[in-house]
Every structure is written in structure tokens, then in C-alpha cells.
């Protein structure tokens, strides 16, 4: 029997908790790489795009050895999007008279992230495009429960880039940005009707949830040494269109902290999951918690 959270015929709404410890969870290029913040509340922010990038990278790692068909990544670093569209029109199965709809369906079958997140594939030559796909998985911005204190540290490099600079013995300066501690809460949604249109399977959901739980473990870097998933709570509906409003379900996961930027560990927060008396036709699966 398929686990409820692996059934693409069910609507799902989920809450996740992300922890940043002495790390930069999502730098803002418009602010010199400083952690993103809400200028009014002082809360930290992590974009949906940043998380989808980590999920894509993890799915690619999971499929690195097996090379299972259907799990290529469309939005991939170092690969031009137009060349990805060309792959659809070059596929032997489509034939020389392939339409844009044929190419779009091929892209859904071939690329995991097109199937799950959707894509705008309307660039390049008009007769070599693949249209637009609405994906069933959508993530919100993640917002820290309390205000954060972004810090900037000066760093030095004593090794010059060019041999001719060795004699100068100058120390090059740089900077590093971190959040001492932040607990971020984000939300996500899975639409069963949209999943049916893109061809999402139980295997797709299995690899999505696995990638979600592993994405920080394989994204360690000097500025991201301690990003951790602290909670993942999935509300699963029996009905593909939903048995209750998403907001009523997501509000059942509450997080209480000190209310300021003094927190320095997960133990400074209290997470409550109100799973009693769930609406009829809704179950809760706790994947991390």
C-alpha cells in the first residue's frame, strides 16, 4: 500500500523548519551577499528559488550513478535552456513533425524539475520552444520566527593570485556574512490535479521528499556549514482537491521563541503540532520532527 505522502492523487500542504547556525542561509546579491532580511521586522528570509536549487542539486546527486530516465534537471548550472528544448525536438520518438505540445510533454517526461516545479520554456526559436508548464509543487519564502542579527566578518588572504605579486607581501581583505542563529519556517503545497497533467508518479514524490530531507547535508560550504532541517510536517488530503483549507491546517504547526534575536540553539524554541481533531479526510505525516 502506498504511503499517503507518496500518492500523487492526493493534495498535500506542508510546513518545514530550517535552522541556520553561524551560516548564511541565503545571501542577497543586491546587499553584498548579506543574509536576506525583512527591513521592517528584522526577520530573516530564504527564497523559494534557493530551496528549489538545493532540491534540484540533490536529485541530480541521487541519480548520478543510476542515471534513471526521467530524472534529468532542466535548470542546471552551465547548461543553456534553449539546448534543453532542442533535446525534445531531437528525440527519435517525436519525429520530424513534432508540435510544441509534443515537445512540452517530452520535457515533462524527461526532466524531474519540469514535472514537479513547472517551467517557462518559451525562449529560443519559435518553432523549437516547449511552452509553459505549471508545476504541482510550490514553496513559499521561509521567514525566521524571530528577528536575526546578520554579522559581517573581515577575512584575509595571504596567497596572491599572480606570481608577480608574491614580492608585494600585501594581505588581501574580504568579508564573510553569517547569521549566529535563526529558525526559519516555510510552507509548501502539492496540487494533485496539476501533478496529473505533468505526469508525477509515486517515485517522483519519494525522491522529492528524500531530496528535501537531504538537501542541506550535501550543500555544505564555508558560509553554509550549519544549515539543518528541523521539521517537516505533511498534511495529506484524501481528496485531490482538498478536504480542508490549507491555511487551517498549516496554522496547526506553531513555533514560539524568545521574541528577539537572542536565540542561539533549537532548544530556545518550542514547536507544537496540533494534530488532534484533524478535519475529516486529512492525515498528518511527520517526516522530520
RANOR-V751745 format. One record per residue. N is the residue number from 1. OMEGA is omega as a letter, one per 20 degrees, with the letter a starting at -180 (999 if undefined). D_LAST is the distance of its C-alpha to the last C-alpha in whole Angstrom. Layout:
n = <N | N>
omega = <OMEGA | OMEGA>
d_last = <D_LAST | D_LAST>
//
This chain:
n = <1 | 2 | 3 | 4 | 5 | 6 | 7 | 8 | 9 | 10 | 11 | 12 | 13 | 14 | 15 | 16 | 17 | 18 | 19 | 20 | 21 | 22 | 23 | 24 | 25 | 26 | 27 | 28 | 29 | 30 | 31 | 32 | 33 | 34 | 35 | 36 | 37 | 38 | 39 | 40 | 41 | 42 | 43 | 44 | 45 | 46 | 47 | 48 | 49 | 50 | 51 | 52 | 53 | 54 | 55 | 56 | 57 | 58 | 59 | 60 | 61 | 62 | 63 | 64 | 65 | 66 | 67 | 68 | 69 | 70 | 71 | 72 | 73 | 74 | 75 | 76 | 77 | 78 | 79 | 80 | 81 | 82 | 83 | 84 | 85 | 86 | 87 | 88 | 89 | 90 | 91 | 92 | 93 | 94 | 95 | 96 | 97 | 98 | 99 | 100 | 101 | 102 | 103 | 104 | 105 | 106 | 107 | 108 | 109 | 110 | 111 | 112 | 113 | 114 | 115 | 116 | 117 | 118 | 119 | 120 | 121 | 122 | 123 | 124 | 125 | 126 | 127 | 128 | 129 | 130 | 131 | 132 | 133 | 134 | 135 | 136 | 137 | 138 | 139 | 140 | 141 | 142 | 143 | 144 | 145 | 146 | 147 | 148 | 149 | 150 | 151 | 152 | 153 | 154 | 155 | 156 | 157 | 158 | 159 | 160 | 161 | 162 | 163 | 164 | 165 | 166 | 167 | 168 | 169 | 170 | 171 | 172 | 173 | 174 | 175 | 176 | 177 | 178 | 179 | 180 | 181 | 182 | 183 | 184 | 185 | 186 | 187 | 188 | 189 | 190 | 191 | 192 | 193 | 194 | 195 | 196 | 197 | 198 | 199 | 200 | 201 | 202 | 203 | 204 | 205 | 206 | 207 | 208 | 209 | 210 | 211 | 212 | 213 | 214 | 215 | 216 | 217 | 218 | 219 | 220 | 221 | 222 | 223 | 224 | 225 | 226 | 227 | 228 | 229 | 230 | 231 | 232 | 233 | 234 | 235 | 236 | 237 | 238 | 239 | 240 | 241 | 242 | 243 | 244 | 245 | 246 | 247 | 248 | 249 | 250 | 251 | 252 | 253 | 254 | 255 | 256 | 257 | 258 | 259 | 260 | 261 | 262 | 263 | 264 | 265 | 266 | 267 | 268 | 269 | 270 | 271 | 272 | 273 | 274 | 275 | 276 | 277 | 278 | 279 | 280 | 281 | 282 | 283 | 284 | 285 | 286 | 287 | 288 | 289>
omega = <a | r | a | a | r | a | a | r | a | r | r | r | a | r | r | r | a | a | r | r | a | a | r | a | a | a | r | a | r | a | r | r | r | r | a | r | r | a | a | a | a | r | r | a | r | a | r | a | a | a | r | r | r | r | r | a | a | r | r | r | a | a | a | a | a | a | a | r | r | a | r | r | a | r | a | a | r | a | r | a | a | r | r | r | a | r | r | a | r | a | a | a | a | a | a | a | a | r | r | r | r | a | r | r | r | r | r | a | a | a | a | a | r | a | a | a | a | a | r | a | a | r | r | a | a | a | r | r | a | r | a | r | r | a | a | a | r | r | r | r | r | a | a | a | a | r | r | r | r | r | r | a | r | r | a | r | a | a | r | r | a | a | a | r | a | a | a | r | r | r | r | a | r | r | r | a | r | r | r | r | r | r | a | r | r | a | r | a | r | a | r | r | r | r | r | a | r | r | r | a | r | r | r | r | r | a | r | a | r | r | a | a | a | a | a | a | a | r | a | r | a | a | a | a | a | r | a | r | a | r | r | a | a | r | a | r | r | a | a | r | r | r | r | r | a | a | r | a | a | r | r | r | a | a | a | r | a | r | r | a | a | a | r | r | a | a | r | a | r | r | r | r | a | a | r | r | r | r | r | r | r | r | r | r | r | r | r | r | 999>
d_last = <24 | 21 | 18 | 18 | 16 | 18 | 21 | 23 | 25 | 22 | 21 | 18 | 16 | 13 | 11 | 9 | 9 | 11 | 13 | 17 | 18 | 22 | 22 | 23 | 20 | 23 | 27 | 29 | 33 | 35 | 34 | 34 | 31 | 29 | 26 | 26 | 26 | 27 | 30 | 30 | 27 | 26 | 23 | 22 | 22 | 20 | 22 | 21 | 24 | 22 | 19 | 21 | 23 | 21 | 20 | 23 | 24 | 21 | 22 | 26 | 25 | 23 | 27 | 29 | 30 | 30 | 32 | 31 | 33 | 31 | 28 | 30 | 29 | 32 | 31 | 31 | 32 | 36 | 37 | 39 | 38 | 41 | 41 | 38 | 40 | 43 | 41 | 41 | 45 | 46 | 44 | 46 | 45 | 46 | 49 | 51 | 51 | 48 | 47 | 44 | 42 | 42 | 41 | 38 | 37 | 38 | 35 | 33 | 33 | 33 | 31 | 27 | 26 | 29 | 28 | 24 | 25 | 29 | 32 | 35 | 37 | 41 | 42 | 45 | 48 | 48 | 49 | 46 | 43 | 40 | 39 | 36 | 33 | 30 | 27 | 24 | 21 | 21 | 19 | 20 | 20 | 17 | 18 | 18 | 17 | 20 | 23 | 23 | 26 | 27 | 29 | 32 | 33 | 36 | 37 | 40 | 41 | 44 | 44 | 47 | 46 | 50 | 52 | 55 | 53 | 52 | 55 | 54 | 52 | 50 | 46 | 44 | 41 | 38 | 35 | 31 | 29 | 25 | 23 | 22 | 19 | 17 | 14 | 14 | 13 | 14 | 15 | 16 | 19 | 20 | 24 | 25 | 29 | 28 | 27 | 30 | 32 | 31 | 30 | 26 | 25 | 23 | 23 | 23 | 19 | 18 | 19 | 18 | 14 | 15 | 16 | 14 | 11 | 14 | 16 | 16 | 17 | 20 | 21 | 22 | 25 | 27 | 25 | 22 | 21 | 18 | 16 | 12 | 9 | 6 | 5 | 6 | 8 | 11 | 14 | 16 | 20 | 23 | 25 | 26 | 27 | 24 | 24 | 23 | 23 | 20 | 20 | 20 | 17 | 15 | 16 | 14 | 11 | 13 | 12 | 15 | 17 | 20 | 22 | 24 | 23 | 23 | 19 | 19 | 16 | 12 | 13 | 16 | 13 | 12 | 9 | 10 | 10 | 13 | 13 | 16 | 20 | 18 | 21 | 23 | 22 | 19 | 16 | 12 | 10 | 6 | 7 | 4 | 0>
//
